[in-house]
């Protein structure tokens, strides 16, 4: 028996060795025959795509449900019950294709074209092959959309989606906070940094400009490198520069940090909605995307509450000489970075979008995530024994370019090539948004986004400015005027506020340890007077004469002395830099914080109504109807001649218009396919921020001049937007493309 066993073992070894020798011989012969064929023909481009088509014919999935509810391939390489895919297994060396051949580039030892006719024919064939390959990709995407919807139905809607809802809600909340930060800190920062009116205006607009750039950049990248990864990068940039902006002292550095912070947060809206939609089944998508919009409102409420609680507390500050100051408004800026930091921490626990993986040929990764969604929901519902029955999911044929960087290339050269390739891929993907297939939809969406943003942001910034103007008018009506008064040997040690003194004479008077608010002295004489420890706000001396007068430790700098004469007068120990003066009057705090709080809170009813009706009446009816009602509400602005009336109209407009924004977000997500979704959304959101900058600039220029022009502009834009919205295709009840 031992001899017989050794005989059989030897015979087996001999057979295996013979097979190995035959395989090597076959491989060498095949390579020689291939080289000979390459030299005899110039049709290498036919192989570049047809070879892949022939090999991938067996990879097509019929999408036919199996007995256990899963999907399987029409070949013998179907995955096992554990969802293992042969897409990640090794392949035979005979099937290896070098990088150049994938791009249609012949081998180094291939024959060259002998005539221009041959080159033309080859290029024509290449274009025909590429067109056919794109057609197959589109077919794959359509089949994937149907399969993916069925799989999401099996996964159900439960704990996983609600967890992701709160995680992405934090990112959306950070976007809402970013809009309000600069507006809340401006009243304090303008004094702390000595900001002129042009600088204040630039600081107010810089966030929108940053968000415009960020929306376009991050939206394009999310379709190439993934939703989760891109969102993490963008939120990290926002957090870092928001943190730095709390500590920097100069206006230029603060402006740059807020710009970079806006660039980072600009990616949140296009990525968040696209990311979340790819985990939602068709019947849940409209409603739950609308619920997600509530976090933007929560961000506004959070910013308003924190501003009210922190900024008026000027004791929460310290300074290191006159060079470094950290006042309470900087604490507020720091606190406003918390939602972004929390979103980053929570997002690290969530997976990438499985739809993104499937669009990029990563079957196994997508299957594992969908299984995680299914198992999480089933355990939470009390069905832990229910098995995820899907075994194989359709993936889309890839058309990626392979770049040969060489083994000896430097690391910076490799990175340069990678970034250049990524840029070309993002730009090419953006251009497809304007391809004939999507051109009409894109232009219509551009018009709707622009009109909505122009009117909404223009009016929401115009409202507070109008309230400020009304407050200023009311404040001016209480101004006390003193003419030709003579004051001698008097000590002023109390607050002077809202007064105008004309042609007065002050002899040997002392102004000590006091605050001057909105004080104006015109054509007055100050002789042998003493000013000590003075802090002033909106205080000016015009055409005045100072004789033998001493200014000690005051902030009465020369820009407050307009056309004044100084005779034997001295300035000692001036308060250097820009000091934070006491501007915590109740009217200002009420307008800046409480009005914004009411405006964001008024959005709640409109948000609830839109979420409940989005899947019942459709996206287009919701968008057009809300725009029409918002347009009508604009005309009531003509009757807002008081502060309370303007606040009420602000709340009314915000509560109505939110339904339009919810419908527009849902519609944008559903109109574009997955491989172009965040690119298109990012571009449209960037256009939205550009329209916001234009609307704010135009509307605020008419404050105190006329109400008719802003109302006319806003009403016209909303009317045009509602009309164009009806021309868009309805997406309710459709699978996610």
Buried (B, 14 or more C-beta within 10 A) or exposed (E): EEEEEEEEEEEEEEEEEEEEEEEEEEEEEEEEEEEEBBEEEBBBBBBBBBBBEEEBEEBBBEBEBEEEBBBBBBEEBBBEEEBBBBBEEEEEEEEEEEEBBBEBBBEEEBBEBEEEEBEEBBEEBBEEBBEEBEEBBBEBBBBBBEBBBBBBEBBBBBBBBBBBBEBBBBBBBBBBBBBBBBBBBBBBBBBBBBBEEEBBBBBBBBBBBBBBBBBBBBBBBBBBBBBBBBBBBBBBBBBBBBBBBBBBBEBEEBBBBBBBBBBBBBBBBBBBBBBBBBBBBBEBBBBBBBBBBBBBBBBBBBBBEBBBEBBBEBEBBEEEEEEEBBBBBBBBBBBBBBBBBBBBEBBEEBBBBBBBBBBBBBBBBBBBBBBBBBBBBBBBEEEEEBEBBBBBBBBBBBEEEEEEBEEEEEEEEEEEBEEEBBEEBBEEBBEBBEEEEBEEBBEBBBBBBBBBBBBBBBBBBBBBBBBBBBBEEEBEEEEEEBEEEEBEEEEBEEEBBBBBBBBBBBBBBBBEBBBBBBBBBBBBBBBBBBBBBBBBBBBBBBBBBBBEBBBBBBBBBEEBBEEBEBEEBEBEEBBEBBBBBEBBEEBBBBBBBBBBBBBBBBBBBBBBBBBEBBBEBBBBBBBBBBBBBBBEBBEBBEEBEEBEBBBBBBBBBBBBBBBBBBBBBBBBBBBBBBBBBBBBBBBBBBBBBBBBBBBBBBBBEBBBEEBEEBBEBBBBBBBBBBBBBEEBEEBBEBBBB
